[in-house]
Amino acid sequence: MTTSVTRVRGAALFATAGAVLAALLFGSGAPASAADAAVTDEVTDAAKVVPVQTTGPADKRFNLVVLGDGYTAAQLPEFRAHVETHLNVLWSTEPFASYRSYINVWAVETASADSGVDCDPGLDSARRDTALGMGFWGGCNPNSVQRLLSVDSGAATALADLVPGTSAANRQIVALANSDTYGGAGGTYATASGGNALSSLITPHELGHSLGKLQDEYDYYARGVPGGTYSGGEPASAHHTLLTEEQMREQRAKWWRWLGEESEAGGVIGRHEGGMYSTKGVWRPSKHSIMKTLGYAFDQVEREVMVQKISAKVNLVQGHTPDTAPIGDDRTVWVDTMHPVGGELDVVWRLDGERLRAVGDARTVDLRRLRLPPGTHTLTATVTDPTPFVRDPAVRASTALTRTVRWTVDTSVDTAPDEVAAAFTDHTATGAPVGASSVVYAETTHPAGRPLAVRWTLDGRLVANPGNDRDLDLGALRLRPGTHELTARIAGTGEELTWTVDAYPATASFELSEPLRTVHRPGRPVEYVYDGPFTMGLTARDDQDGYVVREFRVDGDGWQTYYGWPTDAAAPYRFTPQGTVIDDLVYGKLGTPRVVPWDDATPDYGTHTIEYRTVDAAGNISPVQRFLVTLLPPRQQVN
């Protein structure tokens, strides 16, 4: 849901949906009492900060701070397992997959006196003594909805403040409730239930709200009740509009640059009616995306927004030769950049406005080789993220994706000798395997008197790496399946780093309920014939540690994260001709997806292609495998 409700201990903040939005947008302003402060001190004193993923100093990274509520001391291992599952699903979701190297993850562990959270699952359910006061129904408010999961804002902030180097400007809080009930919220804080079958899919959706300021694409607010017709003006939302496709193109407005493309969430990016809790009168880019249906991807429009929001939390230039005073032409000049897992950043060097093409994409320039004429000159290095996830030139040119450093070079300035030793200063973590398509990086010290070169070897053989020698794009090497050893060395020294490269994706297998018959035809996938509902279980195996994400799709539609069944993660996914209604949402319609009861319920009989794959903890995506399913219409069924 869009609305994330903060909860002050002992008091609900709202009475209506409008007040929920007001609390989200403007804050409660409720003063903290001395008793509240004492309780918060007690909570923070007992808390433990656990680094889950460290990609750099906290003050130079986007920090995801994960809190747990309603987990007793004995249940903290369960909290850790929930964190791992939620994170691995997040890392399988673009753009988090490509930019996970921008993100530190911290778990703040605190034991609750009671197990579970308030009003779970109903308003008459027990109130529990927990560290963060989380509760369904927006903090046990009868005018709210069950799935709206609130958190005590004061306690959440106090716990997050325990992580050194983080602040509201460079972090996002995610609070997980110890519950198997579906629920979550997005706003200042993102919340999700920890143990529901769909829980790990809630987190990226709520981060879409909290981080991306994306809106819900639901065509309802209360489940089971169509949202009616939108009556407002052109939405400010980047992914909702009243414009036609022709008007978008003519006005160069909204998602005109993406129109007609195959959507990452399935189907084609165009104009699909419904969103912002209205059934009619407003349109969204894709038939289904993560902001409408959990388990699908962010479509391109949403993904572009999320790339900008994630990148804005860091500075693409992490360090550089000091620029506060003129520098001489008798030295090297350098920039250290961020390193997306999904691709290398571009660096363009210019001297007096002219591009230094001979330098290429290097991070270090030896000014002595330029033979500058006497006088002063202007040297610039412009760092840009060339990601294809962004098409809007204004987004590309924003400080989130482009940064420039400028130096004055004065040939009369002499650079003092330095004795900086050659050493690695920052690098991709070596403690866990890296994926076969990852960009691995290694930064070094920067002696003024000489540039340092990094050489890469794979399984003992030198790897060609033209341009930027601080990054190595493993995806360009097309590694053979298996495990490899990658080494980075500073040329002419004994300094080296070593990584294990996991180039063997996890494997998946499926288990179907008993078919009427199985058909084997040369050159075609195996076909399973049914005369009614059937189930599909997907399991995964990997030779490395870590939770493996399983995905499937039907008839070439968008990939969905496999979650078992909404009421039981251990139960297989169930396909039926018209879908199964659970809590006023529809799951498992074979063929054309159906999300809400008022969607088209026409059964899709005939033959369908079901594909499946895995994404392992290192980010490897397995080859796609497939099988066919034929669902017989009633007239063809044999008694």
C-alpha positions, 0 to 999 in steps of 0.5 A: 500500500502507498500509505505508511502509518507511523504509530505513537505508542498507545495512540492511533494517529488517524481515523480515516484514509484521508488522515492516513495520508495526512499522517504520512505526508506531514507527520504526526507532530505528536510529542514524545513523553518521558515514559516513551523516552524511557521505553525507547532507551530500554529498547536501544540499550538491548539492541544489537547492530549486525552488518549484513552487507557492507559495500563501503563507509556508511556515510558514502553509501545508501544504507538499508536498515532492517528492524525486526519486531515481535521476535523473542530472543529465541526467535531471532534466528527466524528474523535473520532467515527472514532478512536473508530471504527478503534481501535475496528477493530484493537483489533479484529485482531490478534495479536493486540487482544492478545497484546492490553495490551502492547499498549497505544493509544493517540488521538491528536485532532487538528481542521483544517480550512477546511473540507477534504483533498487535491486532494480528489478524483481527482487531479483537486479537491480543495486543503484544508487548514488542519493541517497535509496537507494530500492528495491523489495521494501521495500528489497530484502527477500526477505520483502517484496513487489515493489511496496513502494518504500522510501526512506532516511528520514534522507536524505529528512528532510535534503533536506526540511529544506532547504525553509525554514519547513517541519517535520514538522508542516506538510509531507508528503514524497513521494519519486519513484523513477526507474522504470517499474516499478509501486510505492509506499508510504504512511506517514511518507513517501509514495513512488511510481515516477515513470514507470510508466503508473499512477505519477501515480495512486499518489501520491494513494493513498499520500497517503491513507495518509500524510496521511489515515491511510486504510487499504487497501481491498484484499482481498489483501496478496500479489497473486493470493492472496485475503486470507481472512476478517477475524477482528479486532474493529471496525476503528479505520479510518473506512472499514471496519466490521463493522456492518450498515447498520441498526446504523450508523444505529441507533448513528450510527456510521461512515459512517451519514450517507452511506449510500444516496448515489451514491458519488463513486467509482461505485455507491452508498455502502453496505456492500461486503465486503472490505478491510484485506487480507481478502476476507471478514468486513469491509466498506467504503463503496464498491465501488471507491475510490482506496484499492482501485482506482487511478484512481477518486476518494476516496469521500465517507467518505474525502474527509471525512477528507482534508478534515480532515487537509489543513485541520488543516495550516493555520490558517483565520485567517491574521491579525487585529486584535491581541487581546492588549489591549482595543481602542477602538470608534473603529476597524476590526477585521479577519480574514484567512482562508484561501481554498479554490479550491473555495468561500468560507469563512464569517465570523460576527461577534457582539457580546456574543453577538448576531450582527451580521447587517448586517455579513454575511460581511465580513472587516472591521467598522467599529466606529464604525458600531455606536454602542456604548454606553459600557463594555466589550463582547465582539466575536468573529469565527468563521471556518468552512469550510462545505464540503459534503464534511463532514457530521460536526458534530464535524469541522466544529467542530474547529479544522481547520474552525472558528476563533474570534477574540475581542476586548474592546472598551472604549469608553474606549480611543482608537485611535492614528492610523496611516498604513497605506497601501492595498495588496494583501498576499496574493492568488491567483497572477497568473502562471498562468491561473485556472480558470472555477470557481475562487475568486480572492482578494485581501487588503489592508492594514488601516488602523485608521481606515478599511475598504478595499473591493475591487472586481472587474471582468471584461473591464472590467465591474464584477462584483456581489460581495455579502458578502465582497469579498476573494473572488470565486467565478468559478463563480457567474458562469457565464463563457462559454467563452474567455479573460477578464481579471479585475481586483481594485482597492482602491476609491479608489486605483490599486492593482490586480491582474490575472488571466487567466481560462481559461474554455476547457476542454481538449478530448478525442478518442478513437480506437478499434480497427477495429469490425465496423460503425458505427451512426448513429441520430438522437438517439443517440451513435454506436455501435461494434459489436465481436465481441471485444476492442477498444482506446480511446485518449484524447488531449487538447488545450489552448490553455494550458500544463500537463498535461491529465488525461483521464477516462472511465467506463463505464455511469455508474460512477465516473470513472477517470483515463485512464492508457493501459495498465498496461504501457505509458502510450503504449498504448491502454486495452483492453476485453475481456469478462472483463478482462485479468490483469496481475500478478494484477490485472484491467484493462479488463473491459467493463461491471461492473468486475473488479479481482482474478481472483476477482471475478465474471468473467461477461462483459458483452455488449450495449451500453455507454455510454462517457463521457469528459472532461478536467481541465486545469491550471487545473482546468476540467472539460470537458463530458462526451462519449459514445459507445456500444459494443456487444459481441456475444456469441459466438452473434451473431458472424458468421464 
